[in-house]
Amino acid sequence: MKEDIDVRKKIYTPVTGLLYGALPKGCALCAQGTKIVVFVTGICGEDCWYCPVSREKYGKDYMYVDDEKATSINDIVLEAYRVAARGAGITGGDPLAVPDRVIRIIRRLKQEFGEAFHIHLYTTGRRLTRSMMKALVDAGLDEIRFHTYSWELYEKALMALEYPIDAGLELPFIPIKKYIDYLEELIKRADRDGFLFINLDELEVSEANIDKVVMHGLKPMGLTVYGIREKALDFITRISHKTQRITIHYCTAVYKDSIQFRMRNFRKAVTTAPISTVVSSTGTIIRFKYNNKIINPLITINLSKHYIVEEYLPTTKYGVLNRRRVIPRKGITQQRDNTPET
């Protein structure tokens, strides 16, 4: 292998970071806001110090879909309809802690939306067996991503290469030398062994991991840590010249937190908004009230009257008020009521 030649296409944007190669289909659909996120269980069994999963979810056997609690697979299906989804990402915890549940979800989504509905799964692979892998593929799983933070887990992930499924790796980029050194060897080996891609997620700081992030000598800055972007882009450029085929994708915390969420909310708002409302450019649902009655926002507003403008988040339980404001009579200073903003 020639280490000084890289024929893959390099793409850089301020939002999604850096990409060498072809974006995995699961990522491409997420970028469009066309995938629902199914948090299938908080059970994991690992103890990764950098895990950003909230204390309300971690270790608890609850299901969520797009951050709304789900009590059945029907809730997941309904959310897919609300978003006009073209796929689903199954995550946790470790989804393979509840393999039967995962298989039922995959089968139901494929039955409801067809074989073209793309489903990917994110796991450490520690619990994976050949019989489980076969059952996932038979159910319709399209893509699997492994969080191989040790060579023991990498050996387990190799099993997926025996099956007709897109297989890749996904780990956080941690700007500490020993983690960077491990990533370099991991990516080179994954390239030789035939994994299609590796997603490097920008280290995400949350209330669940911020103490340990600081203990590891990193300085929190917004959703991530200081200086991470420059180190990540330098690393990815360098490792791209030491590999030949594997796609290397850097996904920023800002992208996950704002772009994906906003795009998904916009699709949900367009799908679920009542006829008496309008959808804002940020994906919220807006309606007008006069004398406590909802009016058609498309009519010309009479500035001799006061109107209440209510803005809603398009959650699965429609009616979560985001903010409320007043359009006053002409010539009167605009004022707000006492409804708290969220």
C-alpha positions as CSV (number, residue, x, y, z in Angstrom):
1,M,0.0,0.0,0.0
2,K,1.3,3.4,-0.9
3,E,0.9,5.7,2.0
4,D,1.5,9.0,0.2
5,I,-1.4,8.7,-2.3
6,D,-5.1,9.3,-1.5
7,V,-7.5,9.2,-4.3
8,R,-10.6,9.7,-2.2
9,K,-12.6,12.9,-2.5
10,K,-12.0,15.4,0.3
11,I,-15.1,17.4,1.4
12,Y,-15.0,20.1,4.1
13,T,-17.8,22.2,5.4
14,P,-17.9,24.4,8.5
15,V,-21.0,22.5,9.8
16,T,-20.3,18.8,9.3
17,G,-16.5,18.9,9.5
18,L,-14.3,16.8,7.2
19,L,-15.1,13.8,5.0
20,Y,-12.8,11.6,3.0
21,G,-14.8,9.2,0.8
22,A,-18.5,8.5,0.4
23,L,-20.8,9.5,3.3
24,P,-22.5,6.4,4.9
25,K,-26.2,6.2,3.9
26,G,-27.3,6.4,7.5
27,C,-25.4,9.7,7.9
28,A,-26.7,11.1,4.6
29,L,-30.3,10.6,5.7
30,C,-29.6,12.1,9.1
31,A,-28.2,15.2,7.4
32,Q,-31.6,15.6,5.7
33,G,-33.5,15.1,8.9
34,T,-35.2,12.0,7.4
35,K,-34.2,9.6,10.1
36,I,-35.8,9.0,13.5
37,V,-33.6,8.2,16.4
38,V,-34.7,5.2,18.4
39,F,-33.1,5.0,21.8
40,V,-34.1,1.4,22.4
41,T,-32.7,1.0,26.0
42,G,-30.4,2.7,28.4
43,I,-28.9,-0.6,29.5
44,C,-25.2,-0.8,28.4
45,G,-22.8,-2.6,30.8
46,E,-19.8,-0.5,29.7
47,D,-18.4,2.4,31.7
48,C,-17.0,4.9,29.2
49,W,-16.0,8.0,31.0
50,Y,-16.9,10.2,28.0
51,C,-20.5,8.8,27.6
52,P,-22.9,11.8,27.1
53,V,-26.1,9.8,27.8
54,S,-28.1,11.6,30.4
55,R,-28.6,10.2,33.9
56,E,-32.3,9.9,33.3
57,K,-31.6,7.4,30.5
58,Y,-28.3,5.6,31.3
59,G,-28.8,2.2,32.8
60,K,-32.6,2.3,32.6
61,D,-34.6,0.1,30.3
62,Y,-36.7,2.8,28.7
63,M,-37.4,3.5,25.0
64,Y,-37.3,6.9,23.4
65,V,-37.9,8.1,19.9
66,D,-36.6,11.5,18.9
67,D,-36.2,12.2,22.7
68,E,-39.9,11.4,23.4
69,K,-40.6,8.5,25.7
70,A,-42.0,5.5,23.8
71,T,-44.2,2.8,25.4
72,S,-44.6,0.6,22.4
73,I,-43.3,0.0,18.9
74,N,-46.5,1.8,17.7
75,D,-45.1,5.0,19.1
76,I,-42.0,4.6,17.0
77,V,-44.0,3.9,13.9
78,L,-46.2,7.0,14.5
79,E,-43.1,9.2,14.9
80,A,-41.7,7.9,11.6
81,Y,-45.0,9.0,10.0
82,R,-44.8,12.4,11.7
83,V,-41.3,13.1,10.4
84,A,-42.0,11.5,7.0
85,A,-39.0,9.4,7.8
86,R,-37.0,7.5,5.3
87,G,-35.0,5.6,7.9
88,A,-34.2,5.0,11.6
89,G,-31.1,4.9,13.7
90,I,-31.2,2.5,16.7
91,T,-29.0,3.4,19.6
92,G,-28.8,3.3,23.4
93,G,-27.2,2.2,25.8
94,D,-26.4,-0.9,23.9
95,P,-29.3,-2.0,21.7
96,L,-27.9,-5.6,21.8
97,A,-28.8,-5.8,25.5
98,V,-32.4,-6.2,24.2
99,P,-31.9,-8.0,20.8
100,D,-35.4,-9.4,20.6
101,R,-36.8,-5.9,21.0
102,V,-34.5,-4.6,18.3
103,I,-35.4,-7.3,15.9
104,R,-39.1,-6.7,16.4
105,I,-38.6,-2.9,15.8
106,I,-36.7,-3.6,12.6
107,R,-39.2,-6.0,11.2
108,R,-42.2,-3.7,12.0
109,L,-40.5,-0.7,10.4
110,K,-39.7,-2.6,7.3
111,Q,-43.2,-4.0,7.1
112,E,-44.7,-0.6,7.6
113,F,-42.5,1.5,5.3
114,G,-40.9,-1.1,2.9
115,E,-37.4,-2.5,2.2
116,A,-36.1,0.9,1.1
117,F,-36.6,2.3,4.7
118,H,-32.9,2.4,5.9
119,I,-32.1,1.2,9.4
120,H,-28.7,1.4,11.1
121,L,-27.7,0.2,14.5
122,Y,-25.0,1.5,16.9
123,T,-23.4,-1.0,19.4
124,T,-20.2,-1.9,21.1
125,G,-20.7,-5.4,19.8
126,R,-19.8,-7.0,23.1
127,R,-22.9,-9.2,23.2
128,L,-22.9,-9.9,19.5
129,T,-23.0,-13.6,18.3
130,R,-23.3,-15.1,14.9
131,S,-26.8,-16.2,15.4
132,M,-27.7,-12.7,16.6
133,M,-26.0,-11.1,13.6
134,K,-27.9,-13.4,11.2
135,A,-31.2,-12.6,12.9
136,L,-30.5,-8.8,12.6
137,V,-29.7,-9.1,8.9
138,D,-32.7,-11.4,8.2
139,A,-34.9,-8.9,9.9
140,G,-33.7,-6.2,7.5
141,L,-30.9,-4.3,9.2
142,D,-29.0,-2.3,6.6
143,E,-26.0,-0.9,8.4
144,I,-24.2,-1.6,11.7
145,R,-21.7,0.7,13.5
146,F,-19.4,-0.5,16.2
147,H,-18.0,1.5,19.1
148,T,-14.8,-0.4,19.3
149,Y,-12.9,1.4,22.1
150,S,-10.7,-1.7,22.6
151,W,-9.0,-4.4,20.5
152,E,-11.2,-7.0,22.1
153,L,-14.3,-5.3,20.8
154,Y,-12.7,-4.8,17.4
155,E,-12.3,-8.6,17.1
156,K,-16.0,-9.0,17.8
157,A,-16.9,-6.4,15.2
158,L,-15.0,-8.4,12.5
159,M,-17.9,-10.8,12.6
160,A,-20.1,-8.4,10.7
161,L,-17.9,-8.5,7.7
162,E,-19.1,-12.0,7.0
163,Y,-22.7,-10.8,6.3
164,P,-24.3,-8.8,3.5
165,I,-24.6,-5.6,5.4
166,D,-22.8,-2.2,5.5
167,A,-20.4,-2.3,8.4
168,G,-18.4,0.5,9.9
169,L,-17.0,1.9,13.1
170,E,-18.1,4.9,15.2
171,L,-16.1,6.5,18.1
172,P,-15.7,9.9,19.6
173,F,-12.6,11.9,18.8
174,I,-10.9,12.6,22.1
175,P,-7.9,15.0,21.8
176,I,-5.6,13.1,24.1
177,K,-2.5,11.4,22.7
178,K,-3.2,7.8,23.8
179,Y,-6.7,7.9,22.3
180,I,-5.4,9.5,19.0
181,D,-2.6,6.9,18.8
182,Y,-5.2,4.1,19.3
183,L,-7.5,5.7,16.6
184,E,-4.6,5.8,14.1
185,E,-3.9,2.1,14.4
186,L,-7.6,1.2,14.5
187,I,-8.4,3.1,11.3
188,K,-5.4,1.6,9.4
189,R,-6.4,-1.9,10.5
190,A,-10.1,-1.3,9.7
191,D,-9.1,-0.1,6.2
192,R,-7.1,-3.3,5.6
193,D,-9.9,-5.6,7.0
194,G,-12.6,-4.1,4.8
195,F,-14.8,-1.9,7.0
196,L,-16.6,0.7,4.8
197,F,-16.3,3.7,7.1
198,I,-15.4,5.2,10.4
199,N,-17.4,8.1,11.9
200,L,-15.4,10.2,14.3
201,D,-17.9,12.1,16.5
202,E,-16.7,15.3,18.1
203,L,-16.4,14.7,21.8
204,E,-19.7,15.9,23.3
205,V,-19.9,17.5,26.7
206,S,-23.0,17.0,28.8
207,E,-24.1,17.1,32.4
208,A,-23.4,13.4,32.6
209,N,-19.7,13.5,31.7
210,I,-18.5,17.1,32.3
211,D,-16.8,16.2,35.6
212,K,-14.8,13.4,34.0
213,V,-14.0,15.6,30.9
214,V,-12.4,18.1,33.2
215,M,-10.6,15.4,35.2
216,H,-8.9,14.2,31.9
217,G,-7.4,17.7,31.5
218,L,-9.8,18.9,28.8
219,K,-11.5,22.3,28.9
220,P,-15.2,22.3,28.1
221,M,-16.3,24.9,25.5
222,G,-19.9,24.9,24.5
223,L,-21.0,21.5,23.5
224,T,-17.5,20.2,23.2
225,V,-13.9,21.0,24.4
226,Y,-11.4,23.7,23.5
227,G,-9.1,23.1,20.6
228,I,-10.7,19.8,19.5
229,R,-11.6,20.9,15.9
230,E,-8.1,21.8,14.9
231,K,-6.6,18.6,16.3
232,A,-9.3,16.4,14.7
233,L,-9.0,17.9,11.2
234,D,-5.2,17.6,11.4
235,F,-5.5,14.0,12.5
236,I,-8.0,13.1,9.8
237,T,-5.9,14.7,7.1
238,R,-2.9,12.8,8.2
239,I,-4.6,9.4,8.6
240,S,-6.2,9.7,5.2
241,H,-2.8,9.4,3.6
242,K,-2.2,6.2,5.5
243,T,-5.3,4.4,4.3
244,Q,-6.8,3.7,0.9
245,R,-10.5,2.8,0.9
246,I,-12.2,3.5,4.2
247,T,-14.4,6.5,4.4
248,I,-13.4,8.9,7.3
249,H,-16.1,11.2,8.5
250,Y,-15.8,13.8,11.3
251,C,-19.2,14.8,12.7
252,T,-19.3,17.9,14.9
253,A,-21.4,18.3,18.1
254,V,-23.0,21.5,16.8
255,Y,-24.2,19.6,13.7
256,K,-25.8,16.8,15.8
257,D,-27.3,19.2,18.3
258,S,-28.7,21.8,15.9
259,I,-28.7,20.9,12.2
260,Q,-30.1,17.4,12.5
261,F,-32.6,18.3,15.2
262,R,-33.8,21.4,13.3
263,M,-34.2,19.5,10.0
264,R,-36.1,16.7,11.8
265,N,-38.4,19.2,13.6
266,F,-39.1,21.1,10.4
267,R,-40.2,17.9,8.6
268,K,-42.4,17.0,11.6
269,A,-43.9,20.5,11.7
270,V,-44.8,20.4,8.0
271,T,-46.4,17.0,8.4
272,T,-48.3,17.6,11.6
273,A,-49.2,21.4,11.6
274,P,-53.0,22.0,11.6
275,I,-54.4,24.0,8.7
276,S,-54.9,27.0,11.0
277,T,-51.2,27.4,11.6
278,V,-48.0,28.3,9.8
279,V,-44.6,26.6,10.0
280,S,-41.6,28.9,10.7
281,S,-38.2,28.6,9.0
282,T,-36.8,26.9,12.2
283,G,-39.6,24.3,12.3
284,T,-41.8,25.6,15.0
285,I,-45.6,25.8,14.6
286,I,-47.2,29.3,14.9
287,R,-50.8,30.2,15.5
288,F,-52.7,33.4,16.1
289,K,-55.4,34.1,18.6
290,Y,-57.9,36.9,19.0
291,N,-60.3,37.0,21.9
292,N,-59.1,33.5,22.8
293,K,-60.2,32.1,19.4
294,I,-57.7,30.7,16.9
295,I,-57.7,32.7,13.6
296,N,-56.3,32.0,10.2
297,P,-52.8,33.5,10.2
298,L,-53.0,34.0,6.4
299,I,-55.6,36.7,6.7
300,T,-54.6,40.4,6.9
301,I,-54.1,41.4,10.5
302,N,-56.1,44.4,11.7
303,L,-53.7,46.5,13.7
304,S,-56.5,48.0,15.7
305,K,-56.7,44.8,17.6
306,H,-54.4,42.8,20.0
307,Y,-53.4,39.4,18.8
308,I,-51.7,36.6,20.8
309,V,-49.0,34.7,18.8
310,E,-48.2,31.3,20.1
311,E,-45.3,29.2,19.0
312,Y,-45.2,25.5,19.5
313,L,-42.5,22.8,19.3
314,P,-43.7,20.0,17.0
315,T,-43.3,17.3,19.5
316,T,-45.1,14.0,19.3
317,K,-47.5,15.4,21.9
318,Y,-48.6,18.5,20.0
319,G,-49.2,21.4,22.3
320,V,-45.8,22.1,24.0
321,L,-45.7,25.9,24.1
322,N,-42.3,27.3,23.2
323,R,-43.1,31.0,23.7
324,R,-46.0,33.5,23.6
325,R,-46.0,37.1,22.5
326,V,-48.5,39.9,21.7
327,I,-49.0,41.8,18.5
328,P,-50.3,45.1,20.0
329,R,-52.6,47.7,18.6
330,K,-51.0,50.1,16.1
331,G,-48.9,52.7,17.9
332,I,-48.7,50.8,21.2
333,T,-45.3,49.5,22.4
334,Q,-45.1,45.7,22.0
335,Q,-45.4,43.8,25.2
336,R,-45.0,40.2,26.3
337,D,-47.3,38.3,28.6
338,N,-46.0,36.3,31.6
339,T,-45.9,33.0,29.8
340,P,-42.3,31.6,30.5
341,E,-40.1,30.8,27.5
342,T,-38.5,27.4,27.2
